[in-house]
Amino acid sequence: MTKVSVLYANGEGKNFDMDYYINTHIPLVKKLLGNALKGATVEHGIGGGSPGSSAPFAGMGNMYFDSPKAFSTAFGPAAKEILGDVPNFTNIEPMVQVSEVMA
């Protein structure tokens, strides 16, 4: 299984509209990626490793695919529309990591 994580770093002057992300962006992603997308989760950062510290990420989206090829095949044609929606919910440049799920 392949996991694609999209992370939005927290910080001063950075905005992230979680309501839009959950209710508009994620449904758009699910529609565009279709059956290649095996599952998705959304996380909202609430704190860092030390008590009272800020979360390093305002939000994270995780998507699951059968393989890296399944991800790239589904994402390629949808990339322009998905990435074009990002300014509607954040001014943060997303960081992306593709991982192999080991356990």
matplotlib code that plots the C-alpha trace (Angstrom):
import matplotlib.pyplot as plt

x = [0.0, 1.2, 0.4, 0.5, 0.7, 0.1, 1.3, 0.6, 3.2, 1.9, 3.4, 2.8, 0.8, -0.3, -4.0, -5.8, -9.5, -10.2, -14.0, -13.3, -10.6, -12.9, -16.2, -15.1, -11.5, -11.4, -14.7, -13.3, -10.1, -12.2, -14.3, -11.3, -9.2, -12.1, -11.6, -7.8, -8.1, -8.6, -9.0, -8.3, -7.9, -7.6, -5.7, -5.9, -2.7, -3.5, 0.0, 3.7, 5.8, 6.2, 3.2, 1.7, 3.8, 2.2, 1.5, 4.2, 1.4, -1.9, -3.4, -2.5, -4.3, -3.4, -4.5, -4.0, -3.4, -2.4, 0.9, 2.9, 1.8, -1.8, -1.3, 0.5, -2.0, -4.9, -3.3, -1.8, -5.0, -6.5, -3.5, -4.4, -7.9, -6.8, -3.8, -5.9, -8.2, -5.5, -5.6, -9.3, -8.4, -4.8, -1.8, 0.5, 2.7, 1.9, 4.6, 4.1, 5.5, 4.9, 5.5, 5.3, 3.1, 5.0, 2.7]
y = [0.0, 3.5, 6.5, 10.0, 12.6, 16.3, 18.4, 22.1, 23.7, 25.9, 29.4, 33.1, 34.6, 31.1, 30.4, 27.1, 26.8, 23.3, 23.5, 24.1, 21.5, 18.8, 19.7, 20.9, 20.0, 16.4, 15.5, 17.1, 15.0, 11.8, 12.5, 13.2, 10.3, 7.8, 4.1, 4.5, 6.2, 3.4, 5.7, 9.1, 10.8, 14.3, 15.5, 18.9, 19.8, 20.7, 20.7, 19.9, 17.4, 19.7, 20.6, 23.9, 24.1, 24.8, 22.1, 22.0, 21.4, 23.1, 20.2, 17.0, 14.9, 11.3, 9.3, 5.6, 3.8, 0.3, 1.5, 4.6, 3.9, 3.9, 7.3, 8.9, 7.5, 8.9, 12.2, 13.2, 14.1, 15.6, 17.6, 20.9, 21.0, 19.7, 22.0, 24.9, 24.5, 24.9, 28.8, 28.5, 27.1, 28.0, 30.3, 27.5, 25.7, 22.0, 19.5, 16.0, 12.7, 9.4, 6.5, 2.7, 1.5, -1.2, -2.1]
z = [0.0, -0.8, 1.4, 0.0, 2.8, 2.1, 5.0, 5.7, 8.0, 10.7, 11.4, 11.7, 8.9, 7.6, 7.2, 6.8, 6.5, 7.9, 7.2, 3.5, 3.3, 4.8, 3.2, -0.3, -1.1, 0.1, -1.7, -4.9, -4.5, -3.9, -7.0, -9.2, -8.1, -8.2, -7.4, -7.4, -4.0, -1.4, 1.6, 3.0, 6.4, 7.5, 10.6, 12.4, 14.3, 18.0, 19.6, 19.4, 21.3, 24.3, 26.5, 25.4, 22.2, 18.8, 16.3, 13.6, 11.0, 10.7, 8.9, 7.0, 4.4, 3.8, 0.8, 0.2, -3.1, -4.1, -5.5, -6.5, -10.1, -9.1, -7.5, -10.4, -12.9, -11.0, -10.0, -13.3, -15.1, -12.0, -10.8, -12.3, -10.8, -7.4, -7.1, -8.4, -5.4, -2.8, -2.7, -1.7, 1.7, 2.5, 1.8, 2.9, 0.3, 0.8, 1.4, -0.1, 0.9, -0.8, 1.5, 1.5, 4.3, 6.2, 9.1]

ax = plt.figure().add_subplot(projection="3d")
ax.plot(x, y, z, "-o")
ax.set_aspect("equal")
plt.show()
